[in-house]
Amino acid sequence: MFEKAAAACGADLALGGWVIGDGVDTDIRGGRAAGLRTIWISGSRTWPGGDAEPDHATTDVCQAIDLLLTVS
């Protein structure tokens, strides 16, 4: 799914990228499996644990955008 989305945008996952989302499996674990960095929008939820933690967590989309603008 991530490869198809990147190709549709003219991007190459081999060059890296980010996934920002609130879905533990679809966004964070899926993004990590595709080799991407991740920001989880928690909505004040706690991370459920497991093998693929997000690179960063924020409570809302505005914080995620601010974070994305400050990290490389």
C-alpha positions as CSV (number, residue, x, y, z in Angstrom):
1,M,0.0,0.0,0.0
2,F,2.8,2.5,0.9
3,E,4.7,1.6,-2.3
4,K,1.7,2.2,-4.5
5,A,1.0,5.6,-2.7
6,A,4.6,6.7,-3.1
7,A,4.6,5.7,-6.8
8,A,1.4,7.6,-7.4
9,C,3.1,10.7,-6.0
10,G,6.3,10.2,-7.9
11,A,8.2,9.3,-4.8
12,D,10.6,6.5,-4.0
13,L,10.4,4.7,-0.6
14,A,14.1,3.8,-0.8
15,L,14.8,7.5,-0.2
16,G,12.8,7.4,3.1
17,G,9.8,9.2,4.2
18,W,7.2,9.6,6.9
19,V,3.8,8.1,7.9
20,I,1.7,10.2,10.2
21,G,-1.5,8.5,11.5
22,D,-3.6,7.3,14.4
23,G,-3.8,3.6,13.4
24,V,-1.5,1.3,15.3
25,D,-1.5,-1.5,12.8
26,T,-2.2,0.3,9.5
27,D,-0.2,3.5,10.0
28,I,2.6,2.8,12.5
29,R,3.3,-0.9,12.1
30,G,2.6,-0.7,8.3
31,G,4.9,2.3,7.9
32,R,7.7,0.8,9.9
33,A,7.4,-2.4,7.9
34,A,7.8,-0.3,4.7
35,G,11.0,1.3,6.2
36,L,9.4,4.7,6.9
37,R,9.7,6.9,10.0
38,T,6.4,7.3,11.9
39,I,4.5,9.7,14.0
40,W,1.6,8.3,15.9
41,I,-1.3,10.7,16.7
42,S,-2.4,9.1,20.0
43,G,-5.4,11.2,20.9
44,S,-4.2,10.8,24.5
45,R,-4.2,7.0,24.2
46,T,-1.3,5.0,25.5
47,W,0.8,3.0,23.1
48,P,-0.4,-0.7,23.2
49,G,3.1,-2.1,23.1
50,G,4.5,-4.6,20.7
51,D,7.3,-4.8,18.2
52,A,7.1,-1.6,16.1
53,E,6.8,1.5,18.3
54,P,6.5,4.8,16.5
55,D,9.5,7.1,16.2
56,H,7.4,9.9,17.8
57,A,4.0,10.3,19.4
58,T,1.8,13.4,19.6
59,T,-1.7,13.9,20.8
60,D,-3.0,15.7,17.8
61,V,-2.3,16.5,14.1
62,C,-1.1,20.0,14.8
63,Q,1.6,18.7,17.1
64,A,2.5,16.1,14.5
65,I,3.0,18.8,11.8
66,D,5.1,20.9,14.2
67,L,7.2,17.9,15.0
68,L,7.6,17.0,11.3
69,L,8.8,20.5,10.6
70,T,11.5,20.3,13.3
71,V,13.0,16.9,12.6
72,S,15.0,15.7,9.6
